[in-house]
Structures are given as structure tokens and as C-alpha cells.
């Protein structure tokens, strides 16, 4: 128990040390915006779509899915998460344009990472709804499942 708390504290402190100077994660009164149930920071300008979140536990481990949208270009989002995830102890499995095994379906970029018996997959896509005058949005799909 003490070892787990120590690792968690190290992750939180490392995250604060690395991300605060970047300046991308401050919300309102200087709070870091994290995805619900995932402890993964949202890139500045992105909002989690609350109605898209799914979470449940299985005998093998938890399954969490979430979606966020924002204005940044997919390549900037890809580079952001490639830089941030290692500081949170996620070990890169792959990260490239969406040709990765865990990245089936349409996506411009995909990142897969492993931590503590879980696989994180982040799919990044750019969409524009037909008939709308508003600018295109980038959608980020986050998925965590047991290994």
C-alpha cells in the first residue's frame, strides 16, 4: 500500500513539475484539467464530452472510454500527448498515423501506451460537420482497457 501511494505521489509531482511550465493545462483559476476517471490532462482548449464517457470494471480490470473536442490541429494534439504520457508512466507501444493494431477505425493519429497492466489508446481525428459554417474540430477518443 505504501509503495503504491509513493508511486502515485511521484507521478503527481512529476506531472506538476513538467506540465506547469508548459502552460497548456491551466483552467480558470490555475487548475489542471484532467479527464474524468483517467487522470490524463486535457490539452488547452479541449473539453471533455461528458455524455460520451463510459466506465465499468471487469474481472480483468477497468474499461474507460472518453471523448474530448477542441480547436487544435491533430498533429499538435499528437505531439502534446507523445510528450506528456511518459511523464505519467505510460510507456509508448506505438504512436504514428493511424495504422496501429489498437487503432481500428478512422483516425488521423493514434497513440498506444502501457501502464500497470492497462493499455491506453488515443485516437485523434479532425471533423467538420457538413452544412455548418463553424471551423473544423479535432476529436480525441481516449480508451483504457486491461492488457
CORCORBEL-V7581 format. One record per residue. N is the residue number from 1. RES is the residue in one letter. SS is DSSP state (hx for helix, st for strand, lp for the rest). OMEGA is omega in whole degrees, 0 to 359 (NA if undefined). Layout:
[[N & RES & SS & OMEGA] [N & RES & SS & OMEGA]]
This chain:
[[1 & X & lp & 181] [2 & X & hx & 179] [3 & X & hx & 179] [4 & X & hx & 178] [5 & X & hx & 179] [6 & X & hx & 179] [7 & X & hx & 180] [8 & X & hx & 180] [9 & X & hx & 178] [10 & X & hx & 180] [11 & X & hx & 181] [12 & X & hx & 180] [13 & X & hx & 178] [14 & X & hx & 177] [15 & X & hx & 180] [16 & X & hx & 181] [17 & X & hx & 183] [18 & X & hx & 189] [19 & X & hx & 182] [20 & X & hx & 178] [21 & X & hx & 179] [22 & X & hx & 176] [23 & X & lp & 182] [24 & X & lp & 192] [25 & X & lp & 183] [26 & X & st & 177] [27 & X & st & 175] [28 & X & lp & 186] [29 & X & lp & 176] [30 & X & lp & 180] [31 & X & st & 175] [32 & X & st & 179] [33 & X & lp & 179] [34 & X & st & 173] [35 & X & lp & 178] [36 & X & lp & 174] [37 & X & lp & 182] [38 & X & lp & 183] [39 & X & lp & 176] [40 & X & lp & 183] [41 & X & st & 173] [42 & X & lp & 177] [43 & X & lp & 181] [44 & X & lp & 179] [45 & X & lp & 180] [46 & X & lp & 178] [47 & X & st & 176] [48 & X & st & 177] [49 & X & lp & 188] [50 & X & hx & 183] [51 & X & hx & 181] [52 & X & hx & 186] [53 & X & lp & 175] [54 & X & st & 178] [55 & X & st & 171] [56 & X & st & 181] [57 & X & st & 175] [58 & X & st & 176] [59 & X & lp & 181] [60 & X & lp & 182] [61 & X & st & 184] [62 & X & st & 173] [63 & X & st & 181] [64 & X & st & 174] [65 & X & st & 179] [66 & X & st & 180] [67 & X & st & 176] [68 & X & st & 178] [69 & X & st & 181] [70 & X & st & 189] [71 & X & lp & 186] [72 & X & lp & 176] [73 & X & lp & 181] [74 & X & hx & 181] [75 & X & hx & 177] [76 & X & hx & 178] [77 & X & hx & 178] [78 & X & hx & 181] [79 & X & hx & 178] [80 & X & hx & 183] [81 & X & hx & 175] [82 & X & hx & 180] [83 & X & hx & 187] [84 & X & hx & 188] [85 & X & hx & 179] [86 & X & hx & 179] [87 & X & hx & 178] [88 & X & hx & 178] [89 & X & lp & 172] [90 & X & lp & 181] [91 & X & st & 184] [92 & X & st & 170] [93 & X & st & 178] [94 & X & st & 176] [95 & X & st & 185] [96 & X & st & 171] [97 & X & st & 195] [98 & X & lp & 172] [99 & X & lp & 185] [100 & X & lp & 182] [101 & X & lp & 183] [102 & X & lp & 187] [103 & X & lp & 176] [104 & X & lp & 184] [105 & X & lp & 184] [106 & X & lp & 175] [107 & X & lp & 177] [108 & X & lp & 179] [109 & X & st & 179] [110 & X & st & 177] [111 & X & st & 173] [112 & X & st & 181] [113 & X & st & 183] [114 & X & st & 175] [115 & X & st & 173] [116 & X & lp & 177] [117 & X & lp & 179] [118 & X & st & 175] [119 & X & st & 175] [120 & X & st & 174] [121 & X & st & 177] [122 & X & st & 177] [123 & X & st & 184] [124 & X & st & 182] [125 & X & st & 176] [126 & X & st & 179] [127 & X & st & 172] [128 & X & lp & 180] [129 & X & lp & 181] [130 & X & lp & 178] [131 & X & lp & 180] [132 & X & lp & 180] [133 & X & lp & 183] [134 & X & lp & 181] [135 & X & lp & 177] [136 & X & lp & 179] [137 & X & st & 173] [138 & X & st & 179] [139 & X & st & 176] [140 & X & st & 175] [141 & X & st & 178] [142 & X & st & 179] [143 & X & st & 175] [144 & X & st & 179] [145 & X & st & 178] [146 & X & st & 177] [147 & X & lp & NA]]
